[in-house]
Amino acid sequence: MNKKAKRWLLAVGAVLLAIVMWGFVEPYILDVEEQEAVITNLPADMEGEKIAVIGDFQVGLWLDNVWTARQAVEDVIEMDPAAILITGDYLYHVESMDDPKLAEVMDIMRPLADSGIPVYSVLGNHDYAMSAEDAEPNMELAQGLADELRTLGVVMLDNRNEILLEGTDEDFYVVGLGSHWAGNDLPNEAFEGVPEEAPRMVLMHNPDSFAMLEAGAAPVAVAGHTHGGQIRTPFSSTWSYLSLFQGGEVTADGWIEDEYGAEENDLYVNRGIGMSITPMRINSVPEITVFTLTASD
């Protein structure tokens, strides 16, 4: 091998090493995405209210991202939004309620309980100990986690809805769907009792649940699960390691603008905090989303 070829190999190796090293740094960078949530029939007295979204802590992965999860909790408390929505996947490869990682999750969440800010959440597939879509859901773990979160004052919304903000003319609802992989995303149950014209946001873990919603049911829906692709090609919103597992191109974060879901429904995908398989992120920094409620024209 001549000297020129060796130099090229060394240069390529140095670049690859730098990318890998950066992949272990990026999980500790926390991005705040400011977005508008354009809501049908939003009462005037709710205009400008803020809703913060975090999720996908994935506590239990080797070199998991507990530091950033704690920082995200601290940051959203300082923002003092009207409410906080959490997209699920608190755990990663935890099989029983005896696992010490469960106590770590509760410790991360406890400041939210102490803050007095209303917190609403759903569960994700890893909260059922499901690392693959065809895995058997651990119902005991999921129920136990949900019960523990309730003791902290978290309102669990798996196929339920609650009035998030009381308005002068209309109440504002948050509707939650259960885990898609666990076969527990049931829109008919989730929307039961929500007036047809009532303003609302819809919370889910997996973006695949969004396709199940009827037209106009979700003027703003928010999901997690994808980690923004976690490791993805720069300058591309659609190619990532997620594409390799799911096939084709996957839009893994932000507003999903492709033809997906029914008319008059809009989905935003949050990149989350934690990681799967490997404790790296490349071109997909952890995210807090802050929505400002805005009335539709």
Secondary structure, 3 states (H helix, E strand, C coil): CCHHHHHHHHHHHHHHHHHHHHHHHHHHCCEEEEEEEEECCCCHHHCCCEEEEECCCCECCCCCCHHHHHHHHHHHHHHCCCEEEECCCCECCCCCCCCHHHHHHHHHHHHHHHHCCCEEECCCHHHHCCCCCCCCCCHHHHHHHHHHHHHCCCEECCCEEEEEECCCCCCEEEEECCCCCCCCCCHHHHCCCCCCCCCEEEECCCHHHHHHCCCCCCCCEEECCCHHHCEECCCCCCCEHHHHHHCCCCCCCEECCCCCCCCCCCEEECCCCCCCCCCCCECCCCEEEEEEEEECC
